[in-house]
Amino acid sequence: MIILNEQEIASIYKMPEALVDVADILRAKAAEKVDNPFRTVIEFPKEEASVLYMPCADLENQLMSMKAVTIFPKNPLQNKNTTQGVILLSDATNGDHVALLNASYLTRLRTGALSGLATDYLARKESAVLTVIGTGKMAFEQVLGVLAVRDICKINLVNPTTENALRFATALREYPISSKIEIVIAENRAEAVKEADIINCATRSKMPVFSGEDIQPGTHVNGVGSYLPDMREVDYHFITRSSSIVVDDFHGATEEAGEFIHAATEHHWQFSEIAGELQDLVVGKIAGRQDDDAITFFKSVGAAYFDLAVAEGVYRKALSQGCGIEVDI
């Protein structure tokens, strides 16, 4: 078995590879070559925390994975990461466990790749201004996903704590992103939303993080932060204004996307109004953006086959480059 920590994975596997591998797993899923059982979620209300167990099998490449991820929002107070996880990758031909991978970076990366793919299909080609709402760790790869598919000139950072937004801006510069991209710490959330061509939301908010009235025609929004029924990053007005709503996984969206669960309690919206899944865009089953004035929304709650996609990618890179620690178990 090969064991890889976060630093080793990040040194050999980045957004361009993740975009390709996630698109490939979506094609495999559409071709019914992926077995993706429902995930198990255990909540710890006292800590406002959750643990998720997510199994999956790639029937074409004959690899299977199990991700265990914990989400403890109070961890930063102890100088620990909010999200921690591992992915166990196994050979589906003989049951051998072939790799154990740190999943924190990979979870952020595959989610950023999902938003990147959705943005490529749904955002206007000339999109130039990205507004980022929430500047925690998950938001970083969301930015990288968008930058991989659109020529962004300006990034507005919206966060309740200015210090965290400044730290996020510094991290983007040090990554580095292009020096030609202007980074602004937005003082007025509504104005930052109105200016945006693309909006990334990566928060654990239980209340909408912007007003649907402020969204301008032609805007595309990626929402990846809320993943429980009581969480909501966008409001009902925004949902009803959206011309096209695409989700990463339909079952997950019906069970975990608080925005849609709330909207479905209203009289004029139902889950059938979702245009389709991201895989439908990738294989051409549904169309991407058709109108420059359309408001589009991509909602992600995550699924195990996305983790499997990047785990396979890292495993291949590690074998070819001789990375990681090999152990007998």
Residue pairs with C-beta under 8 A, 6 or more apart in sequence:
1 97
1 98
1 99
1 100
1 326
1 327
1 328
1 329
2 98
2 99
2 100
2 315
2 318
2 319
2 323
2 324
2 325
2 326
3 99
3 100
3 101
3 324
3 325
3 326
3 327
4 99
4 100
4 101
4 102
4 314
4 318
4 323
4 324
4 325
5 102
6 102
6 104
6 105
8 318
8 323
8 324
9 101
9 102
9 105
9 106
9 314
10 105
11 323
12 314
12 317
12 318
12 321
12 323
13 106
13 109
13 310
13 313
13 314
13 317
14 109
15 109
15 112
15 113
15 116
15 141
15 144
15 145
15 148
16 148
17 313
17 317
18 109
18 110
18 112
18 113
18 309
18 310
18 313
19 113
19 116
19 117
19 145
19 148
19 149
20 313
21 113
21 309
21 310
21 312
21 313
22 110
22 113
22 114
22 117
22 306
22 309
22 310
23 117
23 282
24 309
25 34
25 58
25 305
25 306
25 308
25 309
26 117
26 278
26 279
26 282
26 283
27 279
27 282
27 283
28 34
28 58
28 59
28 60
29 36
29 279
29 305
30 279
30 280
30 282
30 283
30 285
33 58
33 59
33 60
34 56
34 57
34 58
34 59
34 305
34 308
35 56
35 57
35 59
36 56
36 57
36 303
36 304
36 305
37 55
37 56
37 304
38 251
39 52
39 53
39 54
39 55
39 303
39 304
40 52
40 53
40 54
41 50
41 51
41 52
42 50
42 51
42 53
43 49
43 50
43 228
44 50
44 51
47 72
47 73
47 74
48 73
48 74
49 70
49 71
49 72
49 73
49 74
50 70
50 71
50 228
51 68
51 69
51 70
51 71
52 67
52 68
52 69
52 70
52 71
53 66
53 67
53 68
54 66
54 67
54 68
54 69
54 302
54 303
54 304
54 307
55 64
55 65
55 66
55 304
56 64
56 65
56 66
56 303
56 304
56 305
56 307
56 308
57 63
57 64
57 65
57 92
57 308
58 64
58 92
58 305
58 308
58 312
59 92
61 312
62 91
62 92
62 93
63 89
63 90
63 91
63 92
63 98
63 308
63 311
63 312
63 315
64 89
64 90
64 91
64 92
64 308
65 87
65 88
65 89
65 90
65 304
65 307
65 308
65 311
66 87
66 88
66 90
67 85
67 86
67 87
67 88
67 103
67 107
67 304
67 307
67 311
68 85
68 86
68 103
69 83
69 84
69 85
69 103
69 107
70 83
70 84
70 85
71 82
71 83
72 80
72 82
72 84
73 82
73 204
75 81
75 82
75 84
76 82
81 104
81 137
82 136
82 137
83 104
83 107
83 108
83 137
83 138
84 103
84 104
85 102
85 103
85 104
85 107
86 100
86 101
86 102
86 103
87 99
87 100
87 101
87 103
87 106
87 307
87 311
88 97
88 99
88 100
89 97
89 98
89 99
89 100
89 101
89 308
89 311
89 312
89 315
90 96
90 97
90 98
91 97
91 98
97 329
98 315
99 311
99 314
99 315
99 318
99 324
101 311
101 314
101 315
103 307
106 307
106 310
106 311
106 314
107 302
107 307
108 137
108 138
108 140
108 141
109 141
109 310
110 306
110 307
110 309
110 310
111 138
111 141
111 142
111 224
111 300
111 302
111 306
112 140
112 141
112 142
112 143
112 144
112 145
113 141
113 145
113 306
113 310
114 145
114 224
114 248
114 278
114 298
114 300
114 306
115 142
115 145
115 146
115 200
115 222
115 224
115 298
115 300
116 144
116 145
116 146
116 148
116 149
117 145
117 149
117 278
117 281
117 282
118 220
118 222
118 246
118 278
118 281
118 298
118 300
119 127
119 145
119 146
119 149
119 150
119 198
119 220
119 222
119 298
120 149
120 150
121 246
121 281
121 282
121 288
121 289
122 220
122 244
122 246
122 281
122 288
122 289
122 296
122 298
123 146
123 149
123 150
123 197
123 198
123 220
123 289
123 296
124 197
124 218
124 220
124 289
124 292
125 150
126 197
127 150
127 152
127 197
127 198
127 220
128 150
128 151
128 152
128 153
128 154
128 197
129 152
129 153
129 154
129 155
129 156
129 195
129 196
129 197
129 198
130 143
130 146
130 150
130 152
130 154
130 155
130 156
130 196
130 197
130 198
130 199
130 200
131 155
131 156
131 158
131 186
131 192
131 193
131 195
131 196
131 198
131 199
131 200
132 139
132 142
132 143
132 155
132 156
132 157
132 158
132 168
132 199
132 200
132 202
133 158
133 159
133 189
133 193
133 199
133 200
133 201
133 202
133 203
133 209
133 210
133 233
134 158
134 159
134 200
134 201
134 202
134 203
134 205
134 209
134 225
135 157
135 158
135 159
135 164
135 165
135 167
135 168
136 164
136 202
136 203
138 202
138 224
138 225
139 168
139 200
139 202
140 168
140 171
140 172
142 200
142 202
142 222
142 224
143 155
143 172
143 177
143 200
144 175
144 177
146 152
146 198
146 200
146 222
147 177
147 178
147 181
150 198
152 181
152 198
153 180
153 181
153 182
154 181
154 182
154 183
154 184
155 172
155 181
155 182
155 183
155 184
156 184
156 186
156 192
156 195
156 196
157 165
157 168
157 169
157 183
157 184
157 185
157 186
158 165
158 186
158 189
158 192
158 209
159 165
159 168
162 185
165 185
166 185
169 183
169 185
172 183
173 179
173 183
186 192
189 210
190 210
190 211
190 214
193 199
193 210
193 211
193 214
193 215
194 214
194 215
194 216
196 216
196 219
197 218
197 219
197 220
198 219
198 220
198 221
198 222
199 210
199 215
199 219
199 220
199 221
199 222
200 221
200 222
200 224
201 209
201 210
201 221
201 222
201 223
201 224
201 225
201 233
201 234
202 224
202 225
203 209
203 225
203 226
203 233
204 225
204 226
204 231
205 225
205 226
205 231
205 232
205 233
206 230
206 231
206 232
206 258
207 232
208 232
208 233
208 234
208 235
208 238
209 233
209 234
210 234
210 235
210 238
211 235
211 237
211 238
212 234
212 235
212 236
212 237
212 238
212 239
212 240
212 241
213 237
215 221
215 238
215 241
215 295
217 292
217 293
217 294
217 295
218 292
218 293
218 294
218 295
219 295
219 296
220 289
220 295
220 296
220 297
220 298
221 234
221 238
221 242
221 295
221 296
221 297
221 298
222 298
222 300
223 233
223 234
223 259
223 297
223 298
223 299
223 300
224 299
224 300
225 231
225 233
226 232
226 233
226 257
226 258
226 259
226 301
227 256
227 257
227 301
227 302
228 256
228 258
229 255
229 256
229 258
229 261
230 258
231 258
232 258
232 259
232 262
233 259
234 259
234 297
235 259
236 262
236 263
236 266
236 269
238 295
238 297
239 245
239 259
239 260
239 263
239 269
239 297
240 263
240 268
240 269
241 295
242 295
242 296
242 297
243 291
243 294
243 295
243 296
244 275
244 289
244 294
244 296
244 297
245 273
245 274
245 275
245 296
245 297
245 298
245 299
246 274
246 275
246 276
246 277
246 278
246 280
246 281
246 286
246 296
246 297
246 298
246 299
247 253
247 257
247 274
247 276
247 277
247 278
247 298
247 299
247 300
247 301
248 277
248 278
248 298
248 299
248 300
248 301
248 302
248 303
248 306
249 277
249 301
249 302
249 303
250 274
250 276
250 277
252 301
252 302
252 303
253 260
253 271
253 274
253 299
253 301
254 260
254 261
254 271
256 301
257 299
257 301
259 299
260 271
260 274
260 299
263 269
264 270
264 271
275 286
276 285
276 286
278 298
279 285
280 286
281 288
289 296
317 323
318 324
